[in-house]
């Protein structure tokens, strides 16, 4: 696998937060909306062994489930997925997050 995949749903605050972190870090990803692609629910469950979302699968085949901002940024940095401009993602504050989400 050569891409990061975020399995989530638009109603999920943690999923919106994950996309925001990746966008701000300049880290590319493919978003799979589980409401639009119900078959992917089983794929995400098979990967994580859980029903929680988001499930983020990285190019190194590791994954995270409901990760914190720090965990996502650490993995983005470890794999060199972000851009230099994405360093601003490390300073995301509560006011920058979508309503109903927590860092």
ABEGO torsion letter per residue (X at the ends): XABBBBBBBAABAAAAAAAAAAAAAGBBBBBBBAAABAAAAAAAAAAAGBABOBBBBBAAGBBBBGBBAAAAAAAAAAAGABBAAAAAAAABBAAABBBGBBX
